[in-house]
């Protein structure tokens, strides 16, 4: 039987806890990660930072495969989980520190948030209302140009649990993309996107494991379910996720759920910031993936380099179609893959 510490790591890895919780639970692992991050960031060399993150990702891929082939055996868990926990800490911390560096550059130019930028945030862009109703993309595009401390304001949004601003134009186009079929949103956070889509008439169920309660006030429309539990319970055809944590453990379960035909994910083009990219690569064996044309341009702030990806299961590989010996005629998107 493996130790209590390994069991704690297993549970933490499977529930995608935020960095603050991981640091509190595994201080010795964090000390090692913190020292490595400080060393590589102190070089001020983007190439060295990129190499470091690439090696971290390669290490995580190796240990994830070791964990998978170990079939839950104690030896595999004891070897795999510590480096996997450190890897997750590394990606989360790197994302936080890069946002912090943006804000620090602003403060160096002008200490603190100026009254001008505070006015823009409070009265013009209305940061306090971005979760209440969809903003206008045109308004944001015009007014964001006036902001001179962009990094600081991006950090302010993130501290409030907002990783991007969903505009009216974005939610209208996303609703058209999702159509009439019911949608399950996993990792729904406070439920803002789900509420905006409900206004558009989308039949959506928002789920989250509520592990970020220290940072987010969850809406009444959010059901407490982990991503895996939601997939098992609802057996959805369409799944939606916004800003999944980097190298998370649950997106692979989306692609492994036989009922899922479409997965729409909103995230960043920066690999360190969101998503399980290894799961995306593996999913291409069964799914076609395209970027939603022009949709990300309606997400703000633009410095986040947002993207919206659509994964569609190829019908010839739909396990349920194969079992029943027929194809339901859904549109094949293989010609769109790029």
ChimeraX attribute file (.defattr): number of C-alpha atoms within 10 A of each C-alpha:
attribute: neighborCount
match mode: 1-to-1
recipient: residues
	/A:1	8
	/A:2	12
	/A:3	11
	/A:4	9
	/A:5	12
	/A:6	18
	/A:7	16
	/A:8	13
	/A:9	21
	/A:10	18
	/A:11	11
	/A:12	17
	/A:13	19
	/A:14	13
	/A:15	18
	/A:16	23
	/A:17	20
	/A:18	19
	/A:19	18
	/A:20	13
	/A:21	14
	/A:22	20
	/A:23	18
	/A:24	10
	/A:25	15
	/A:26	17
	/A:27	11
	/A:28	12
	/A:29	17
	/A:30	20
	/A:31	13
	/A:32	12
	/A:33	20
	/A:34	16
	/A:35	10
	/A:36	14
	/A:37	18
	/A:38	10
	/A:39	12
	/A:40	17
	/A:41	16
	/A:42	10
	/A:43	11
	/A:44	10
	/A:45	10
	/A:46	11
	/A:47	10
	/A:48	13
	/A:49	18
	/A:50	13
	/A:51	12
	/A:52	16
	/A:53	20
	/A:54	14
	/A:55	13
	/A:56	19
	/A:57	22
	/A:58	14
	/A:59	15
	/A:60	22
	/A:61	17
	/A:62	15
	/A:63	21
	/A:64	18
	/A:65	11
	/A:66	16
	/A:67	21
	/A:68	14
	/A:69	11
	/A:70	14
	/A:71	10
	/A:72	11
	/A:73	13
	/A:74	16
	/A:75	12
	/A:76	18
	/A:77	22
	/A:78	19
	/A:79	14
	/A:80	23
	/A:81	23
	/A:82	18
	/A:83	18
	/A:84	24
	/A:85	21
	/A:86	23
	/A:87	25
	/A:88	25
	/A:89	24
	/A:90	24
	/A:91	22
	/A:92	20
	/A:93	21
	/A:94	19
	/A:95	17
	/A:96	15
	/A:97	15
	/A:98	14
	/A:99	17
	/A:100	16
	/A:101	14
	/A:102	17
	/A:103	21
	/A:104	18
	/A:105	15
	/A:106	19
	/A:107	16
	/A:108	9
	/A:109	10
	/A:110	12
	/A:111	10
	/A:112	14
	/A:113	16
	/A:114	13
	/A:115	9
	/A:116	12
	/A:117	18
	/A:118	17
	/A:119	13
	/A:120	19
	/A:121	19
	/A:122	12
	/A:123	11
	/A:124	14
	/A:125	19
	/A:126	12
	/A:127	19
	/A:128	12
	/A:129	11
	/A:130	17
	/A:131	18
	/A:132	11
	/A:133	15
	/A:134	21
	/A:135	23
	/A:136	16
	/A:137	19
	/A:138	13
	/A:139	12
	/A:140	20
	/A:141	16
	/A:142	9
	/A:143	14
	/A:144	18
	/A:145	9
	/A:146	13
	/A:147	15
	/A:148	17
	/A:149	22
	/A:150	19
	/A:151	21
	/A:152	22
	/A:153	22
	/A:154	21
	/A:155	19
	/A:156	16
	/A:157	18
	/A:158	15
	/A:159	12
	/A:160	13
	/A:161	16
	/A:162	20
	/A:163	19
	/A:164	21
	/A:165	23
	/A:166	24
	/A:167	22
	/A:168	20
	/A:169	17
	/A:170	22
	/A:171	23
	/A:172	15
	/A:173	15
	/A:174	18
	/A:175	18
	/A:176	14
	/A:177	12
	/A:178	20
	/A:179	12
	/A:180	11
	/A:181	11
	/A:182	15
	/A:183	23
	/A:184	24
	/A:185	28
	/A:186	29
	/A:187	27
	/A:188	28
	/A:189	29
	/A:190	25
	/A:191	23
	/A:192	23
	/A:193	23
	/A:194	26
	/A:195	22
	/A:196	21
	/A:197	20
	/A:198	15
	/A:199	13
	/A:200	16
	/A:201	13
	/A:202	20
	/A:203	17
	/A:204	21
	/A:205	22
	/A:206	27
	/A:207	26
	/A:208	22
	/A:209	22
	/A:210	21
	/A:211	17
	/A:212	19
	/A:213	12
	/A:214	10
	/A:215	14
	/A:216	15
	/A:217	14
	/A:218	18
	/A:219	15
	/A:220	9
	/A:221	16
	/A:222	23
	/A:223	18
	/A:224	17
	/A:225	17
	/A:226	20
	/A:227	24
	/A:228	19
	/A:229	17
	/A:230	23
	/A:231	25
	/A:232	14
	/A:233	10
	/A:234	12
	/A:235	16
	/A:236	22
	/A:237	17
	/A:238	21
	/A:239	23
	/A:240	23
	/A:241	23
	/A:242	21
	/A:243	21
	/A:244	23
	/A:245	22
	/A:246	24
	/A:247	25
	/A:248	20
	/A:249	19
	/A:250	24
	/A:251	24
	/A:252	17
	/A:253	15
	/A:254	26
	/A:255	23
	/A:256	12
	/A:257	16
	/A:258	18
	/A:259	19
	/A:260	19
	/A:261	20
	/A:262	23
	/A:263	25
	/A:264	24
	/A:265	22
	/A:266	22
	/A:267	25
	/A:268	23
	/A:269	14
	/A:270	14
	/A:271	17
	/A:272	22
	/A:273	22
	/A:274	22
	/A:275	26
	/A:276	19
	/A:277	17
	/A:278	16
	/A:279	19
	/A:280	16
	/A:281	11
	/A:282	12
	/A:283	20
	/A:284	16
	/A:285	11
	/A:286	18
	/A:287	25
	/A:288	20
	/A:289	23
	/A:290	18
	/A:291	17
	/A:292	17
	/A:293	10
	/A:294	11
	/A:295	18
	/A:296	20
	/A:297	17
	/A:298	23
	/A:299	25
	/A:300	22
	/A:301	21
	/A:302	15
	/A:303	10
	/A:304	17
	/A:305	14
	/A:306	21
	/A:307	20
	/A:308	23
	/A:309	17
	/A:310	18
	/A:311	25
	/A:312	24
	/A:313	28
	/A:314	19
	/A:315	21
	/A:316	14
	/A:317	14
	/A:318	17
	/A:319	15
	/A:320	14
	/A:321	14
	/A:322	12
	/A:323	8
	/A:324	8
	/A:325	9
	/A:326	11
	/A:327	13
	/A:328	7
	/A:329	7
	/A:330	10
	/A:331	10
	/A:332	13
	/A:333	16
	/A:334	14
	/A:335	8
	/A:336	10
	/A:337	12
	/A:338	8
